[in-house]
Amino acid sequence: MPTMRDVAELAGVSLTTVSHVINGTRFVSGDVTERVQEAMKQLNYRPNELARSLRRGQTKTLGLILPDSANPYFAEIGHAIEATASNLGYNVILCNTHGAEEKEAHYINILRDRQVDGILFVAAGDQAKSISSTLGENFPILLVDRELVGVRTDVIIVDNHQGGLLATRHLLELGHRRIACISGPSRVRPSAERISGYTQALEEAGLAFDPALFRMGDFHPNSGYRAALDLLQQPDSPTAIFTCNDLMAIGVIRAAAEIGRRIPDDLSIVGFDDIELASYTIPPLTTIAQPIEKMGEIAAKTLIERIEEVNISPPKRQLLPVELVVRGSTGACR
């Protein structure tokens, strides 16, 4: 590979002059700059960005740890983070834990070895074991979508409890009384918060939580499908189902079609997230919309401010609002 010395020899200048042209550390006349740049072009010379970054003390690189990059919700968050980071001059390295908490510490160590400037982290569970030592070193880490108990760092989340409340109130207002809930994994805090909103809305309507109308899923379509088949084939089946994410709601739609339940005539469904696919189901899915793009944008900007010491305030918890988006999958109870 060509070196700076090769560039200097071809351009007929000193090695120091080439360095100044590349790094902009001293004024170099236009004629000399042009000769150096032409030599770099002829030799196809590319500066060693890692070495330059280490000299600056920054690599302009962020790590992004997601539990499931195949999930459209996390993919959309990742897209928003990458776009914002890129606009601010940062690259992003993506790591996928597949929901395994033991992989989190492994990836944090890899990202630290790669000299990333900070890490955006969507936790697989609710434990802080994987990042506790890193936080002790004051390394910039920002939690997205999920809080961790006892962790003092910047957090960007949405009001999951309010989302569960809005979804269930909507179904109650339509006259439904047998409202089932399909949750996400118990170890994931947003799932528990959405369930608490669901139970509060039932209590407000004078309805008790019925274990027969509750099923636990895993945020994947097949778990929603299997839970819905179980629920809908009960003697006194629900007239409405609130699922704690859109992917499980898509599974519910398939289950309803297979056993001949018309949506929304026989069954109303509300999801959570408002991923892009939600508006393309048949019928389009009523859901709780998270500000996914805004969440990713704020997360990337906040972490970069920490890295560049623009933001020296104490860590803060930013709670973003959600909203109900009514589409064709919900209707009056008949």
C-alpha positions as a Markdown table, in Angstrom:
| # | Residue | x | y | z |
|---|---|---|---|---|
| 1 | Met | 0.0 | 0.0 | 0.0 |
| 2 | Pro | 1.3 | 3.5 | -0.8 |
| 3 | Thr | 2.6 | 5.5 | 2.1 |
| 4 | Met | 2.9 | 9.2 | 3.0 |
| 5 | Arg | 6.6 | 9.0 | 2.0 |
| 6 | Asp | 5.5 | 7.8 | -1.5 |
| 7 | Val | 3.2 | 10.7 | -1.8 |
| 8 | Ala | 6.0 | 13.1 | -0.7 |
| 9 | Glu | 8.5 | 11.7 | -3.2 |
| 10 | Leu | 6.0 | 11.9 | -6.1 |
| 11 | Ala | 4.9 | 15.5 | -5.2 |
| 12 | Gly | 8.5 | 16.6 | -4.6 |
| 13 | Val | 7.8 | 17.9 | -1.1 |
| 14 | Ser | 8.7 | 16.9 | 2.4 |
| 15 | Leu | 6.9 | 14.3 | 4.5 |
| 16 | Thr | 5.9 | 17.1 | 6.9 |
| 17 | Thr | 4.3 | 19.1 | 4.1 |
| 18 | Val | 2.2 | 16.1 | 3.1 |
| 19 | Ser | 1.1 | 15.7 | 6.8 |
| 20 | His | 0.1 | 19.3 | 7.0 |
| 21 | Val | -2.0 | 19.0 | 3.7 |
| 22 | Ile | -3.8 | 15.9 | 4.9 |
| 23 | Asn | -4.5 | 17.1 | 8.5 |
| 24 | Gly | -4.9 | 20.9 | 7.8 |
| 25 | Thr | -2.5 | 21.7 | 10.6 |
| 26 | Arg | -0.6 | 24.5 | 8.9 |
| 27 | Phe | -1.0 | 26.7 | 5.9 |
| 28 | Val | 0.4 | 25.2 | 2.6 |
| 29 | Ser | 0.3 | 27.2 | -0.6 |
| 30 | Gly | -2.3 | 26.3 | -3.2 |
| 31 | Asp | 0.2 | 25.1 | -5.7 |
| 32 | Val | 1.9 | 22.7 | -3.3 |
| 33 | Thr | -1.5 | 21.5 | -1.9 |
| 34 | Glu | -2.6 | 20.7 | -5.5 |
| 35 | Arg | 0.6 | 18.7 | -6.2 |
| 36 | Val | 0.2 | 16.7 | -3.0 |
| 37 | Gln | -3.5 | 16.0 | -3.7 |
| 38 | Glu | -2.7 | 14.9 | -7.3 |
| 39 | Ala | 0.0 | 12.6 | -6.0 |
| 40 | Met | -2.4 | 11.1 | -3.5 |
| 41 | Lys | -4.9 | 10.5 | -6.4 |
| 42 | Gln | -2.3 | 8.9 | -8.7 |
| 43 | Leu | -1.1 | 6.6 | -5.9 |
| 44 | Asn | -4.7 | 5.9 | -4.6 |
| 45 | Tyr | -3.4 | 6.9 | -1.2 |
| 46 | Arg | -5.8 | 6.9 | 1.7 |
| 47 | Pro | -4.8 | 8.3 | 5.1 |
| 48 | Asn | -4.9 | 5.9 | 8.1 |
| 49 | Glu | -8.1 | 7.1 | 9.7 |
| 50 | Leu | -7.7 | 4.9 | 12.8 |
| 51 | Ala | -4.2 | 6.3 | 13.5 |
| 52 | Arg | -5.4 | 9.9 | 13.0 |
| 53 | Ser | -8.4 | 9.3 | 15.2 |
| 54 | Leu | -6.3 | 7.9 | 18.0 |
| 55 | Arg | -4.0 | 10.9 | 17.8 |
| 56 | Arg | -7.1 | 13.1 | 18.2 |
| 57 | Gly | -8.4 | 10.9 | 21.1 |
| 58 | Gln | -11.6 | 10.1 | 19.2 |
| 59 | Thr | -12.5 | 7.6 | 16.5 |
| 60 | Lys | -15.8 | 9.3 | 15.5 |
| 61 | Thr | -17.4 | 5.9 | 15.9 |
| 62 | Leu | -20.4 | 4.8 | 18.0 |
| 63 | Gly | -21.4 | 1.3 | 19.0 |
| 64 | Leu | -25.1 | 0.3 | 18.8 |
| 65 | Ile | -26.2 | -2.8 | 20.6 |
| 66 | Leu | -29.7 | -4.1 | 19.7 |
| 67 | Pro | -31.5 | -7.2 | 21.0 |
| 68 | Asp | -33.0 | -8.1 | 17.6 |
| 69 | Ser | -32.1 | -6.2 | 14.4 |
| 70 | Ala | -34.5 | -8.3 | 12.4 |
| 71 | Asn | -37.4 | -6.7 | 14.4 |
| 72 | Pro | -38.6 | -3.8 | 12.2 |
| 73 | Tyr | -39.0 | -1.6 | 15.4 |
| 74 | Phe | -35.4 | -2.0 | 16.3 |
| 75 | Ala | -34.4 | -1.7 | 12.7 |
| 76 | Glu | -36.2 | 1.6 | 12.4 |
| 77 | Ile | -34.5 | 2.9 | 15.6 |
| 78 | Gly | -31.2 | 1.9 | 14.2 |
| 79 | His | -31.8 | 3.6 | 11.0 |
| 80 | Ala | -32.7 | 6.9 | 12.8 |
| 81 | Ile | -29.6 | 6.6 | 15.0 |
| 82 | Glu | -27.3 | 5.9 | 12.0 |
| 83 | Ala | -28.7 | 8.8 | 9.9 |
| 84 | Thr | -28.3 | 11.3 | 12.7 |
| 85 | Ala | -24.8 | 10.1 | 13.7 |
| 86 | Ser | -23.8 | 10.3 | 10.0 |
| 87 | Asn | -25.0 | 13.8 | 9.7 |
| 88 | Leu | -22.9 | 14.7 | 12.8 |
| 89 | Gly | -19.8 | 13.0 | 11.3 |
| 90 | Tyr | -19.9 | 9.7 | 13.2 |
| 91 | Asn | -20.0 | 6.1 | 12.0 |
| 92 | Val | -22.0 | 3.4 | 13.7 |
| 93 | Ile | -21.0 | -0.3 | 14.4 |
| 94 | Leu | -24.1 | -2.5 | 14.9 |
| 95 | Cys | -24.1 | -5.5 | 17.3 |
| 96 | Asn | -27.0 | -7.9 | 17.7 |
| 97 | Thr | -27.4 | -9.8 | 20.9 |
| 98 | His | -30.4 | -11.9 | 19.7 |
| 99 | Gly | -32.0 | -11.1 | 23.1 |
| 100 | Ala | -29.2 | -12.9 | 25.0 |
| 101 | Glu | -28.0 | -11.0 | 28.0 |
| 102 | Glu | -24.7 | -12.9 | 28.1 |
| 103 | Lys | -23.8 | -11.5 | 24.7 |
| 104 | Glu | -24.1 | -7.9 | 25.9 |
| 105 | Ala | -20.9 | -7.8 | 28.0 |
| 106 | His | -19.1 | -9.6 | 25.1 |
| 107 | Tyr | -20.1 | -6.9 | 22.6 |
| 108 | Ile | -19.4 | -4.1 | 25.0 |
| 109 | Asn | -15.8 | -5.4 | 25.3 |
| 110 | Ile | -15.5 | -5.8 | 21.6 |
| 111 | Leu | -16.7 | -2.2 | 21.0 |
| 112 | Arg | -14.3 | -0.9 | 23.7 |
| 113 | Asp | -11.4 | -2.7 | 22.0 |
| 114 | Arg | -12.4 | -1.1 | 18.7 |
| 115 | Gln | -12.0 | 2.3 | 20.4 |
| 116 | Val | -15.6 | 3.5 | 19.9 |
| 117 | Asp | -16.3 | 6.9 | 21.5 |
| 118 | Gly | -19.6 | 5.8 | 23.1 |
| 119 | Ile | -22.3 | 3.1 | 23.0 |
| 120 | Leu | -26.1 | 3.3 | 22.4 |
| 121 | Phe | -27.6 | 0.3 | 24.2 |
| 122 | Val | -31.0 | -1.4 | 24.0 |
| 123 | Ala | -30.9 | -3.9 | 26.8 |
| 124 | Ala | -32.1 | -7.5 | 26.3 |
| 125 | Gly | -33.4 | -7.7 | 29.9 |
| 126 | Asp | -33.7 | -5.6 | 33.0 |
| 127 | Gln | -30.3 | -6.4 | 34.6 |
| 128 | Ala | -27.3 | -4.0 | 34.6 |
| 129 | Lys | -24.6 | -6.6 | 35.0 |
| 130 | Ser | -23.2 | -6.2 | 31.5 |
| 131 | Ile | -22.5 | -2.5 | 31.7 |
| 132 | Ser | -21.8 | -1.9 | 35.4 |
| 133 | Ser | -18.0 | -2.0 | 35.1 |
| 134 | Thr | -18.1 | 0.2 | 32.0 |
| 135 | Leu | -20.2 | 2.8 | 33.8 |
| 136 | Gly | -17.7 | 2.8 | 36.6 |
| 137 | Glu | -15.1 | 4.1 | 34.1 |
| 138 | Asn | -17.3 | 7.0 | 33.1 |
| 139 | Phe | -17.4 | 5.7 | 29.5 |
| 140 | Pro | -20.3 | 7.3 | 27.6 |
| 141 | Ile | -23.3 | 4.9 | 27.4 |
| 142 | Leu | -26.9 | 5.8 | 26.6 |
| 143 | Leu | -29.9 | 3.6 | 27.1 |
| 144 | Val | -32.5 | 3.6 | 24.4 |
| 145 | Asp | -36.1 | 2.2 | 24.8 |
| 146 | Arg | -35.4 | 0.3 | 28.0 |
| 147 | Glu | -34.3 | 1.4 | 31.4 |
| 148 | Leu | -32.1 | -0.6 | 33.7 |
| 149 | Val | -32.7 | -0.5 | 37.5 |
| 150 | Gly | -29.9 | 1.3 | 39.4 |
| 151 | Val | -28.1 | 2.5 | 36.3 |
| 152 | Arg | -27.2 | 6.2 | 36.3 |
| 153 | Thr | -26.8 | 7.3 | 32.7 |
| 154 | Asp | -28.7 | 9.1 | 30.0 |
| 155 | Val | -32.0 | 7.3 | 29.1 |
| 156 | Ile | -34.4 | 7.9 | 26.1 |
| 157 | Ile | -37.7 | 6.0 | 26.5 |
| 158 | Val | -41.4 | 6.3 | 25.8 |
| 159 | Asp | -44.4 | 6.3 | 28.1 |
| 160 | Asn | -45.2 | 2.6 | 27.8 |
| 161 | His | -47.7 | 2.7 | 30.7 |
| 162 | Gln | -49.7 | 5.4 | 28.9 |
| 163 | Gly | -49.6 | 3.4 | 25.7 |
| 164 | Gly | -51.2 | 0.4 | 27.4 |
| 165 | Leu | -53.8 | 2.7 | 29.0 |
| 166 | Leu | -54.7 | 4.4 | 25.7 |
| 167 | Ala | -55.0 | 1.1 | 23.8 |
| 168 | Thr | -57.3 | -0.5 | 26.4 |
| 169 | Arg | -59.4 | 2.6 | 26.9 |
| 170 | His | -60.0 | 2.7 | 23.1 |
| 171 | Leu | -61.3 | -0.8 | 23.2 |
| 172 | Leu | -63.4 | -0.1 | 26.2 |
| 173 | Glu | -64.9 | 2.9 | 24.5 |
| 174 | Leu | -65.9 | 0.7 | 21.6 |
| 175 | Gly | -68.0 | -1.4 | 24.1 |
| 176 | His | -65.5 | -4.3 | 24.5 |
| 177 | Arg | -65.4 | -6.0 | 27.9 |
| 178 | Arg | -63.6 | -9.2 | 27.3 |
| 179 | Ile | -60.3 | -7.7 | 26.3 |
| 180 | Ala | -57.3 | -10.1 | 26.1 |
| 181 | Cys | -53.7 | -9.0 | 26.4 |
| 182 | Ile | -50.6 | -10.7 | 24.8 |
| 183 | Ser | -47.5 | -9.4 | 26.5 |
| 184 | Gly | -43.8 | -9.5 | 25.7 |
| 185 | Pro | -41.2 | -11.3 | 27.8 |
| 186 | Ser | -41.5 | -10.8 | 31.5 |
| 187 | Arg | -37.8 | -9.7 | 31.9 |
| 188 | Val | -38.4 | -6.7 | 29.6 |
| 189 | Arg | -39.5 | -3.6 | 31.4 |
| 190 | Pro | -41.5 | -2.0 | 28.6 |
| 191 | Ser | -43.7 | -5.1 | 28.4 |
| 192 | Ala | -44.5 | -4.9 | 32.2 |
| 193 | Glu | -45.3 | -1.1 | 31.9 |
| 194 | Arg | -47.7 | -1.7 | 29.0 |
| 195 | Ile | -49.5 | -4.4 | 31.0 |
| 196 | Ser | -49.8 | -2.0 | 33.9 |
| 197 | Gly | -51.5 | 0.4 | 31.6 |
| 198 | Tyr | -53.9 | -2.3 | 30.4 |
| 199 | Thr | -54.8 | -3.4 | 34.0 |
| 200 | Gln | -55.3 | 0.3 | 35.1 |
| 201 | Ala | -57.8 | 0.9 | 32.2 |
| 202 | Leu | -59.7 | -2.3 | 33.2 |
| 203 | Glu | -59.9 | -1.2 | 36.8 |
| 204 | Glu | -61.2 | 2.3 | 35.8 |
| 205 | Ala | -64.0 | 0.5 | 33.9 |
| 206 | Gly | -64.8 | -1.7 | 36.9 |
| 207 | Leu | -63.4 | -4.8 | 35.4 |
| 208 | Ala | -61.0 | -7.2 | 37.1 |
| 209 | Phe | -57.9 | -8.6 | 35.6 |
| 210 | Asp | -58.8 | -12.1 | 34.2 |
| 211 | Pro | -55.8 | -14.5 | 33.9 |
| 212 | Ala | -57.8 | -16.5 | 31.3 |
| 213 | Leu | -57.5 | -13.5 | 29.0 |
| 214 | Phe | -53.7 | -13.0 | 29.4 |
| 215 | Arg | -51.0 | -14.7 | 27.5 |
| 216 | Met | -47.2 | -14.1 | 27.4 |
| 217 | Gly | -45.5 | -13.7 | 24.1 |
| 218 | Asp | -41.9 | -12.9 | 23.0 |
| 219 | Phe | -42.5 | -9.9 | 20.6 |
| 220 | His | -42.3 | -12.2 | 17.5 |
| 221 | Pro | -45.3 | -12.9 | 15.2 |
| 222 | Asn | -45.5 | -16.6 | 15.9 |
| 223 | Ser | -46.0 | -16.1 | 19.6 |
| 224 | Gly | -48.9 | -13.7 | 18.9 |
| 225 | Tyr | -50.3 | -16.3 | 16.4 |
| 226 | Arg | -50.1 | -19.2 | 18.9 |
| 227 | Ala | -51.5 | -17.1 | 21.8 |
| 228 | Ala | -54.4 | -15.9 | 19.7 |
| 229 | Leu | -55.3 | -19.4 | 18.6 |
| 230 | Asp | -55.4 | -20.4 | 22.2 |
| 231 | Leu | -57.5 | -17.4 | 23.3 |
| 232 | Leu | -60.0 | -17.4 | 20.4 |
| 233 | Gln | -60.8 | -21.1 | 20.7 |
| 234 | Gln | -61.9 | -20.7 | 24.4 |
| 235 | Pro | -65.7 | -21.1 | 25.0 |
| 236 | Asp | -66.0 | -17.5 | 26.1 |
| 237 | Ser | -63.4 | -16.0 | 23.8 |
| 238 | Pro | -62.3 | -12.3 | 23.8 |
| 239 | Thr | -63.9 | -9.8 | 21.5 |
| 240 | Ala | -60.7 | -7.7 | 21.5 |
| 241 | Ile | -57.0 | -8.2 | 21.9 |
| 242 | Phe | -54.3 | -5.8 | 22.9 |
| 243 | Thr | -50.8 | -7.0 | 21.9 |
| 244 | Cys | -47.7 | -5.4 | 23.4 |
| 245 | Asn | -46.1 | -4.9 | 19.9 |
| 246 | Asp | -47.1 | -4.8 | 16.3 |
| 247 | Leu | -45.4 | -8.0 | 15.2 |
| 248 | Met | -47.4 | -10.1 | 17.6 |
| 249 | Ala | -50.5 | -8.3 | 16.4 |
| 250 | Ile | -49.7 | -9.4 | 12.9 |
| 251 | Gly | -49.6 | -13.0 | 14.2 |
| 252 | Val | -53.0 | -12.4 | 15.8 |
| 253 | Ile | -54.4 | -11.2 | 12.4 |
| 254 | Arg | -53.3 | -14.5 | 10.8 |
| 255 | Ala | -54.8 | -16.6 | 13.6 |
| 256 | Ala | -58.1 | -14.8 | 13.3 |
| 257 | Ala | -58.2 | -15.4 | 9.5 |
| 258 | Glu | -57.5 | -19.1 | 9.9 |
| 259 | Ile | -60.4 | -19.7 | 12.3 |
| 260 | Gly | -62.8 | -17.4 | 10.4 |
| 261 | Arg | -62.9 | -14.4 | 12.8 |
| 262 | Arg | -63.5 | -11.2 | 10.8 |
| 263 | Ile | -61.6 | -8.1 | 11.8 |
| 264 | Pro | -63.0 | -5.8 | 13.2 |
| 265 | Asp | -66.5 | -7.3 | 13.0 |
| 266 | Asp | -65.8 | -10.3 | 15.3 |
| 267 | Leu | -62.5 | -9.3 | 16.8 |
| 268 | Ser | -60.7 | -5.9 | 17.4 |
| 269 | Ile | -56.9 | -5.8 | 17.6 |
| 270 | Val | -54.6 | -3.0 | 18.9 |
| 271 | Gly | -50.8 | -3.3 | 18.5 |
| 272 | Phe | -47.9 | -1.2 | 19.9 |
| 273 | Asp | -45.0 | 0.5 | 18.1 |
| 274 | Asp | -46.5 | 1.7 | 14.8 |
| 275 | Ile | -43.9 | 0.1 | 12.6 |
| 276 | Glu | -44.2 | 0.8 | 8.9 |
| 277 | Leu | -45.8 | -2.6 | 8.3 |
| 278 | Ala | -48.7 | -1.7 | 10.6 |
| 279 | Ser | -50.4 | 0.4 | 7.9 |
| 280 | Tyr | -50.1 | -2.4 | 5.3 |
| 281 | Thr | -51.9 | -5.3 | 7.2 |
| 282 | Ile | -55.5 | -6.2 | 6.1 |
| 283 | Pro | -57.2 | -4.4 | 7.7 |
| 284 | Pro | -54.6 | -1.7 | 8.7 |
| 285 | Leu | -53.6 | -2.1 | 12.3 |
| 286 | Thr | -54.8 | 0.2 | 15.0 |
| 287 | Thr | -51.7 | 0.8 | 17.2 |
| 288 | Ile | -49.9 | 2.9 | 19.8 |
| 289 | Ala | -47.4 | 5.0 | 17.9 |
| 290 | Gln | -43.9 | 5.4 | 19.3 |
| 291 | Pro | -41.9 | 8.4 | 18.1 |
| 292 | Ile | -39.3 | 6.0 | 16.7 |
| 293 | Glu | -37.4 | 8.5 | 14.4 |
| 294 | Lys | -37.4 | 11.2 | 17.1 |
| 295 | Met | -36.2 | 8.7 | 19.7 |
| 296 | Gly | -33.3 | 7.6 | 17.5 |
| 297 | Glu | -32.4 | 11.2 | 16.7 |
| 298 | Ile | -32.4 | 12.4 | 20.3 |
| 299 | Ala | -30.4 | 9.4 | 21.4 |
| 300 | Ala | -27.6 | 9.9 | 18.9 |
| 301 | Lys | -27.4 | 13.7 | 19.5 |
| 302 | Thr | -27.4 | 13.3 | 23.3 |
| 303 | Leu | -24.6 | 10.7 | 23.3 |
| 304 | Ile | -22.5 | 12.8 | 20.9 |
| 305 | Glu | -22.9 | 15.8 | 23.1 |
| 306 | Arg | -21.6 | 13.7 | 26.0 |
| 307 | Ile | -18.7 | 12.6 | 24.0 |
| 308 | Glu | -17.8 | 16.1 | 22.8 |
| 309 | Glu | -18.5 | 17.5 | 26.3 |
| 310 | Val | -21.1 | 19.9 | 24.9 |
| 311 | Asn | -23.5 | 18.5 | 27.5 |
| 312 | Ile | -22.0 | 18.4 | 31.0 |
| 313 | Ser | -25.2 | 18.3 | 32.9 |
| 314 | Pro | -26.1 | 15.2 | 35.1 |
| 315 | Pro | -27.5 | 12.2 | 33.3 |
| 316 | Lys | -31.1 | 12.7 | 32.4 |
| 317 | Arg | -34.2 | 10.5 | 31.7 |
| 318 | Gln | -36.1 | 11.7 | 28.7 |
| 319 | Leu | -39.7 | 10.3 | 28.5 |
| 320 | Leu | -41.3 | 10.7 | 25.1 |
| 321 | Pro | -45.1 | 10.6 | 24.6 |
| 322 | Val | -47.0 | 8.0 | 22.6 |
| 323 | Glu | -50.3 | 8.3 | 20.7 |
| 324 | Leu | -53.1 | 6.1 | 19.6 |
| 325 | Val | -53.4 | 5.7 | 15.8 |
| 326 | Val | -56.9 | 4.4 | 14.9 |
| 327 | Arg | -57.1 | 2.3 | 11.8 |
| 328 | Gly | -59.3 | -0.5 | 10.5 |
| 329 | Ser | -58.5 | -3.3 | 13.0 |
| 330 | Thr | -60.8 | -1.9 | 15.7 |
| 331 | Gly | -64.5 | -1.5 | 15.7 |
| 332 | Ala | -67.6 | -1.5 | 18.0 |
| 333 | Cys | -68.3 | -4.7 | 20.0 |
| 334 | Arg | -71.2 | -6.6 | 18.4 |
